[in-house]
């Protein structure tokens, strides 16, 4: 189907799911889901795009920005980001870094940077309220299309429209490095409002992390590559490792990711993000813009899923009180060898598969290995994260938008500024070893020295300047990333923000029904047969209006993509 982007349909009332992004490679991030945020920011493989937007010569533009622009007035640029404000020793370390950074910014563009934090408590309401005040208190704004209302704020006038000439003049390196098609994805009603984080490899697709050495002992010579392999693995672990606290000490919140993963592994479904807990509406890889509801149409597959989860419950994969377990520390338990599996995303695996100080399983058992079975592996169904999952905007109320762009261009593209802002002061927060990898120096304290977990710069990370973390197992990480790159598709709904006013009640009803039933199904805690529970769920979803929501979404998608 030919795709042509028309004006984006937007509404002030939007439904978004929190997609935590960014954090610390050392596990000390400040986030609503601190562990998720940490792992999503683990250092990625260098993967420059090699493409440039149509623009005048970059060197000439940089020269113009540096010498021909009037920067005689010293200005303060306020960078707004989500995260809790550091205090104590952490604040002191942050201020030390900012002092050095601001010396450079003052020399280059006669500006300095301050950080304006939107703390995690009621973060979205406070974020939007701050922008709506239009009082000039912020200049650069970290934003996202899927979890920080980027498009509603663009529509409502909170963000400044960035002309091509403005970007070429004041952010020449950013302009030149972003391909033209990526700039198109940052437009609303024909104008650019966002600068995308499009040269940073991060994979947040979910799956199961498991002990590869134990999988081999279970007869899975190449590891786990299917849900059936998982069953074999879990049976083996339960029978042969009675010393474990649990096979998987799940806390009962994994039901939706498991069900979404099953659908990805058995269909070519591509979900529209942010509508509900489950992946209820979306398209397919061969027909992205025809809305389907696999939870209603894939009956036989869902019955098989329910049967397998009942089998896992019988095996004893999780604690018997899994649905009421709210205090699980499964990830930390995996690090020290107390459990055999962790369900999370790829970035978490890049941490857990590496012999860090926290991951004592590798020191305790030299044979220990960690594999990753990613959802969609059987069907090559992997969707890359949207390039506007993290992006930078300029507040429409900024008193110094041109200088704000100049500061952003330096933080994103100047190696000295980038390393200071992301890693801190060399020799204090990090050091480079003989292999060019980043290590923590002697005396490093993650509670005070982790600059990455304080600046929360998730809006323009750049693999051309990233310094790889020496603690990561890059041989295995690169191998998996290369496989992803060979099969992935780009997220196709980045500019589609549905007007949900007329269907919000039905979305809420469907979400409640799905949650109630899928918790039972995903942990095998239902009564009766698998056929009966699936049929009961589908009848309840039909009554809740799942087809009506699909029809309205289809109408809006048809208006966007033709």
C-alpha positions in Angstrom: 0.0 0.0 0.0 1.5 3.3 -1.0 2.2 5.5 2.0 1.7 9.2 1.9 1.9 11.2 5.1 -0.8 13.8 5.3 -1.6 16.1 8.3 -1.4 14.2 11.5 -4.7 13.8 13.4 -4.1 14.9 17.0 -6.0 15.5 20.1 -5.1 17.0 23.5 -6.3 13.9 25.3 -4.0 11.1 24.4 -3.3 7.6 25.7 0.3 6.7 26.0 2.1 3.9 27.7 5.3 4.8 29.6 8.3 3.7 27.6 11.2 4.3 29.9 14.2 5.4 28.0 17.8 6.0 28.8 19.7 5.7 32.0 23.0 4.4 33.3 25.2 1.6 32.2 26.0 1.2 35.8 22.4 0.6 37.0 21.9 3.9 38.9 19.3 5.7 36.8 16.5 7.9 38.1 13.3 6.8 36.5 9.7 5.8 37.1 11.0 2.3 36.2 14.6 2.8 37.2 15.9 -0.5 36.0 14.2 -0.2 32.6 15.6 3.3 32.1 19.0 2.0 33.0 19.1 -0.8 30.6 17.7 1.1 27.7 20.8 3.4 27.9 23.4 0.6 27.9 26.1 1.4 25.4 25.2 0.3 21.9 27.1 -0.7 18.8 28.4 2.1 16.6 26.0 2.3 13.7 26.3 5.6 11.9 23.6 6.2 9.2 26.0 7.2 6.5 23.3 9.4 5.0 22.9 13.1 5.2 20.0 15.5 4.6 20.1 17.8 1.7 21.9 20.9 3.0 24.7 23.3 2.1 28.3 22.3 2.9 28.5 21.3 6.5 31.9 22.9 7.1 30.8 26.2 5.7 27.7 26.1 7.9 29.7 25.4 11.0 32.0 28.2 10.2 29.0 30.5 9.8 27.6 29.4 13.1 30.9 29.9 14.8 32.0 33.2 13.3 29.1 35.0 11.5 26.4 34.8 14.2 26.1 37.5 16.8 26.8 35.8 20.1 27.9 39.0 21.9 25.3 38.6 24.6 25.9 35.8 27.2 22.8 33.7 27.6 21.6 30.8 29.8 19.9 27.9 28.1 17.6 25.8 30.2 17.5 22.1 29.2 14.3 20.4 30.4 14.4 16.7 31.1 12.5 14.1 33.0 14.2 12.8 36.2 14.7 13.5 39.8 17.1 16.3 40.7 20.4 15.1 42.2 21.3 16.1 45.7 24.2 15.8 48.0 27.5 14.5 46.6 25.7 13.7 43.3 24.7 17.3 42.9 28.3 18.4 43.6 29.6 16.1 40.9 27.0 17.3 38.4 27.9 20.9 39.1 31.6 20.2 38.6 30.8 18.7 35.2 28.5 21.6 34.2 31.2 24.1 35.2 33.6 22.5 32.7 31.0 22.1 30.0 29.9 25.7 30.4 33.5 26.9 30.0 33.4 25.3 26.5 29.9 26.5 25.7 30.8 30.0 26.7 34.0 29.9 24.5 32.2 28.5 21.5 28.8 30.1 21.5 28.8 32.4 24.6 26.1 30.4 26.4 25.8 28.2 29.4 23.5 25.3 30.2 21.3 24.7 33.2 19.1 21.6 33.8 15.4 22.0 34.5 14.1 18.7 36.0 10.6 17.3 35.7 10.6 14.9 38.6 9.0 11.5 38.1 6.1 12.0 40.4 3.2 13.1 38.2 5.8 13.7 35.5 3.6 13.9 32.5 1.1 16.4 34.0 4.0 18.6 35.3 5.8 18.3 32.0 2.8 19.5 30.0 2.0 22.2 32.5 5.5 23.6 32.4 5.3 23.8 28.6 1.8 25.3 28.6 2.9 28.2 30.9 5.0 29.6 28.0 6.9 31.8 30.5 10.4 31.3 28.9 11.6 29.2 31.8 12.8 26.4 29.4 14.6 26.4 26.1 15.6 22.9 25.0 13.0 20.3 25.7 13.6 16.5 25.8 10.5 14.9 24.3 9.1 11.7 22.8 6.3 10.8 20.4 5.3 7.7 22.4 5.6 8.7 26.0 6.1 12.5 26.4 3.3 14.0 24.2 5.5 15.4 21.5 2.8 15.7 18.9 0.1 17.1 21.1 2.6 19.7 22.3 3.6 20.5 18.7 -0.1 20.9 17.8 -0.9 23.1 20.8 1.9 25.5 20.0 4.3 24.6 22.8 7.2 23.8 20.4 8.9 26.1 18.0 8.7 25.2 14.3 12.3 24.7 13.1 12.8 25.9 9.5 15.4 24.2 7.3 17.4 27.5 7.2 17.3 27.8 11.0 18.6 24.3 11.4 21.3 24.7 8.8 22.5 27.9 10.4 22.3 27.1 14.1 22.6 23.3 14.2 24.5 22.5 11.0 26.1 19.2 12.2 22.7 17.9 13.3 21.1 19.0 10.1 23.7 17.4 8.0 23.7 14.1 9.9 20.0 13.5 9.9 18.7 11.9 6.6 15.9 13.8 4.8 13.5 11.0 5.4 14.1 11.2 9.1 13.4 14.9 9.1 10.1 14.1 7.4 9.2 11.9 10.4 9.8 15.0 12.6 7.2 17.1 10.9 3.7 18.2 11.9 1.6 19.9 9.2 4.7 20.4 7.1 6.9 21.9 9.7 9.9 20.3 11.6 9.4 20.3 15.4 11.7 17.6 16.6 15.4 16.7 16.2 15.4 12.9 16.4 17.7 10.5 18.2 18.3 8.6 15.0 21.9 7.6 15.2 21.8 5.6 18.4 21.2 1.8 18.4 18.9 0.7 21.2 16.8 -2.4 21.2 13.9 -2.6 23.7 12.2 -5.6 22.2 11.4 -8.1 24.9 12.2 -11.8 25.4 13.6 -14.3 28.0 17.1 -14.1 29.3 18.2 -17.6 30.4 21.3 -19.7 31.3 22.7 -20.8 28.0 25.0 -23.3 29.7 22.0 -25.0 31.4 20.0 -25.0 28.1 22.9 -26.9 26.5 22.8 -29.3 29.4 19.1 -29.7 28.7 19.9 -30.9 25.1 19.4 -27.5 23.4 22.8 -27.4 21.8 22.2 -24.0 20.1 20.2 -22.6 23.0 16.5 -21.5 23.2 14.9 -20.4 19.9 11.2 -21.1 20.4 8.5 -21.2 23.1 8.7 -25.0 22.9 12.5 -24.8 23.7 11.6 -22.7 26.7 9.3 -25.4 28.0 12.2 -28.0 27.6 14.5 -25.6 29.4 12.2 -24.9 32.2 11.5 -28.6 32.8 15.2 -29.4 32.9 16.0 -26.5 35.3 13.1 -27.5 37.7 14.3 -31.1 37.8 18.0 -30.5 38.0 18.5 -27.3 40.0 16.6 -27.6 43.2 19.0 -25.1 44.8 17.3 -22.2 43.0 14.9 -19.9 44.8 12.6 -20.3 41.7 13.0 -21.1 38.0 11.6 -17.6 37.3 10.6 -15.5 40.3 8.0 -13.5 38.3 6.0 -10.9 40.2 2.8 -11.3 38.1 3.2 -8.1 36.1 4.6 -9.9 33.0 1.3 -11.1 31.6 1.0 -8.6 28.8 4.6 -8.8 27.6 4.3 -12.6 27.5 1.1 -12.5 25.5 2.4 -9.8 23.2 5.6 -11.9 22.7 3.6 -15.0 21.9 1.6 -13.2 19.2 4.9 -11.7 17.8 6.4 -15.2 17.7 3.4 -16.7 15.9 2.2 -14.0 13.5 3.5 -11.0 11.6 1.4 -8.6 13.7 2.8 -5.1 14.3 1.1 -3.3 17.2 0.2 0.4 17.4 1.9 1.4 20.6 0.4 3.3 23.5 -3.3 2.4 23.2 -3.6 -0.2 25.9 -1.6 -2.6 28.1 -1.8 -5.3 25.5 -1.0 -5.2 21.8 -4.7 -5.2 20.9 -4.7 -3.1 17.6 -2.3 -2.8 14.8 -1.4 -4.0 11.3 0.6 -6.8 9.8 4.1 -6.6 8.1 2.5 -7.3 4.7 -0.4 -4.9 5.3 0.6 -2.3 7.9 -2.3 0.0 7.4 -5.2 -2.4 7.7 -6.2 -2.6 11.4 -6.4 -6.1 12.8 -7.0 -7.5 16.3 -5.1 -10.8 16.7 -6.5 -11.4 20.2 -9.9 -11.9 18.4 -8.7 -13.6 15.3 -5.8 -15.9 16.4 -8.1 -18.2 18.5 -6.2 -21.5 17.9 -2.9 -19.9 18.7 -4.2 -18.3 21.8 -5.6 -21.6 23.0 -2.2 -23.2 22.5 -0.7 -20.3 24.5 -3.1 -20.9 27.3 -2.3 -24.6 27.3 1.4 -24.0 27.4 1.1 -21.5 30.3 -1.0 -24.0 32.2 1.9 -26.5 31.6 4.4 -24.0 32.9 2.3 -23.4 36.0 2.2 -27.2 36.6 6.0 -27.5 36.1 6.4 -24.8 38.7 8.2 -22.2 36.6 7.0 -19.4 38.9 5.9 -19.2 42.6 2.4 -20.4 43.4 1.4 -16.9 44.6 2.7 -15.2 41.4 -0.3 -13.0 40.9 0.0 -11.6 44.4 3.8 -11.4 44.4 4.7 -7.7 44.5 8.2 -7.9 46.0 10.1 -9.9 43.5 13.7 -9.0 42.8 14.1 -11.5 40.0 16.7 -9.5 38.0 19.0 -9.2 41.0 18.4 -12.8 41.8 19.4 -13.8 38.3 22.7 -11.8 38.7 23.7 -14.0 41.6 22.4 -17.4 40.3 19.2 -17.7 42.4 16.9 -18.0 39.4 17.2 -19.3 35.8 15.3 -16.7 33.7 14.4 -13.1 33.5 11.8 -11.6 31.1 12.7 -8.2 29.8 14.2 -6.4 26.8 17.4 -6.8 24.8 19.2 -3.9 26.7 18.7 -5.8 29.9 20.3 -8.9 28.4 23.3 -6.8 27.3 23.9 -6.1 31.0 23.1 -9.6 32.3 25.2 -11.4 29.8 28.3 -9.4 30.8 30.6 -10.2 33.7 30.1 -7.0 35.6 30.8 -6.7 39.3 27.1 -7.2 40.1 26.7 -10.3 37.9 28.5 -12.8 40.2 27.2 -15.8 38.4 30.2 -15.7 36.0 32.8 -15.5 38.7 31.0 -18.2 40.7 30.7 -20.6 37.7 33.2 -20.2 34.9 30.9 -22.2 32.6 28.0 -19.7 33.1 26.6 -18.1 29.9 23.4 -16.1 29.3 21.4 -16.4 26.2 18.4 -14.4 24.9 15.3 -15.7 23.3 13.7 -12.7 21.7 10.0 -12.5 21.0 9.3 -12.8 17.3 12.4 -14.9 16.7 10.5 -17.7 15.0 8.8 -15.4 12.5 11.6 -12.7 12.1 9.1 -10.3 13.6 11.2 -7.5 15.1 10.3 -3.8 15.0 12.9 -1.1 15.6 12.2 1.6 18.1 10.8 4.9 16.7 13.5 7.5 16.1 11.2 10.0 18.0 11.1 7.7 21.0 13.7 10.3 22.1 13.9 13.7 20.5 14.8 17.3 21.3 12.5 20.3 20.7 12.8 24.0 21.3 10.2 25.7 23.5 8.1 28.2 21.5 8.5 30.5 24.5 12.3 30.4 24.4 13.9 33.8 24.4 17.1 32.4 22.8 16.0 29.7 20.3 18.9 30.2 18.0 21.5 29.9 20.8 19.6 26.9 22.2 20.1 25.1 18.8 23.8 26.0 18.9 24.1 24.5 22.3 22.2 21.3 21.3 24.4 21.0 18.2 27.5 21.0 20.4 26.2 18.6 23.0 25.1 16.2 20.3 28.1 16.4 18.0 31.1 17.9 19.7 33.1 15.0 21.2 34.4 17.1 24.2 30.9 18.4 25.1 29.3 15.0 24.4 31.6 13.1 26.7 31.3 15.6 29.5 27.5 15.6 29.3 27.1 11.9 29.0 30.0 10.4 31.0 31.3 13.2 33.2 34.9 14.3 33.9 37.5 11.8 32.7 39.4 10.3 35.6 36.5 10.9 38.0 33.4 9.4 36.4 35.2 7.3 33.8 38.5 6.5 32.2 39.5 5.0 28.9 41.5 1.7 28.9 44.2 0.6 26.4 41.5 -0.9 24.1 39.6 2.4 23.9 36.8 1.2 26.1 35.2 3.0 29.0 35.8 1.9 32.6 35.1 3.2 36.0 38.1 4.6 37.8 39.4 3.4 41.2 37.2 5.0 43.9 34.2 5.5 41.6 30.9 5.7 43.5 27.9 5.1 41.4 25.6 7.0 43.7 27.5 10.2 43.2 29.8 9.8 40.1 27.3 8.5 37.5 26.7 11.6 35.4 24.7 9.7 32.8 22.1 9.1 35.4 21.9 12.8 36.2 21.8 14.5 32.8 19.2 12.1 31.5 20.2 12.9 27.9 17.9 10.6 26.0 17.2 13.0 23.1 20.3 12.9 20.8 22.7 10.2 21.8 25.2 9.6 19.0 26.9 6.3 18.2 29.7 8.2 16.3 30.9 9.5 19.7 29.7 6.9 22.2 32.5 5.1 24.1 31.7 1.5 24.6 31.4 0.2 28.2 34.3 -2.2 28.8 32.1 -4.4 31.0 29.9 -5.4 28.1 30.2 -8.7 26.2 30.4 -6.9 22.8 31.2 -10.1 20.8 27.7 -11.5 21.7 26.0 -8.1 21.6 27.3 -7.3 18.1 26.2 -10.7 16.9 22.6 -10.2 18.1 22.4 -6.6 16.9 23.6 -7.6 13.4 20.9 -10.3 13.3 18.2 -7.7 14.3 19.5 -5.3 11.7 19.0 -8.0 9.0 15.4 -8.7 9.9 13.9 -5.6 11.6 11.3 -3.2 10.1 11.1 0.5 11.2 8.2 1.3 13.5 5.5 2.4 11.0 3.2 4.4 13.2 5.5 7.1 14.5 3.4 10.0 13.3 0.0 8.4 13.9 -1.4 9.8 17.1 -5.1 8.8 17.1 -7.9 11.1 18.2 -9.3 8.9 21.0 -11.9 11.2 22.5 -14.8 9.2 21.0 -13.4 5.8 21.7 -11.5 6.3 25.0 -14.2 4.6 27.1 -14.2 1.6 24.9 -10.4 1.4 24.9 -10.5 1.5 28.7 -13.1 -1.2 28.8 -11.1 -3.4 26.5 -7.9 -2.8 28.5 -9.7 -3.8 31.7 -11.1 -7.0 30.2 -7.8 -8.0 28.6 -5.9 -7.4 31.8 -8.3 -9.4 33.9 -8.3 -12.4 31.6 -4.7 -12.3 30.4 -3.3 -12.4 34.0 -5.1 -15.7 34.5 -4.1 -17.1 31.1 -0.4 -16.0 31.1 0.2 -17.6 34.4 -2.0 -20.7 33.9 -4.3 -19.6 36.8 -7.6 -20.0 35.0 -10.3 -22.7 35.7 -11.8 -24.8 33.0 -10.2 -25.5 29.6 -8.0 -23.3 27.5 -10.7 -23.2 24.8 -13.2 -22.0 27.4 -11.1 -19.2 28.9 -10.1 -17.8 25.4 -13.7 -17.9 24.2 -14.8 -16.1 27.4 -12.2 -13.4 27.0 -13.1 -12.9 23.3 -16.8 -12.5 24.1 -16.0 -10.0 26.8 -13.8 -8.0 24.5 -16.5 -8.0 21.8 -18.9 -6.7 24.4 -16.4 -4.0 25.5 -16.2 -2.6 21.9 -12.9 -3.9 20.5 -14.3 -3.9 17.0 -15.6 -0.4 17.3 -12.2 0.9 18.3 -10.6 -1.0 15.4 -13.1 0.6 13.0 -12.4 4.2 14.3 -8.6 3.6 14.1 -9.0 2.4 10.6 -10.9 5.5 9.6 -8.1 7.7 11.0 -5.3 5.6 9.5 -7.0 5.8 6.1 -6.9 9.6 6.4 -3.1 9.5 7.0 -1.7 6.8 4.8 -3.0 6.4 1.3 
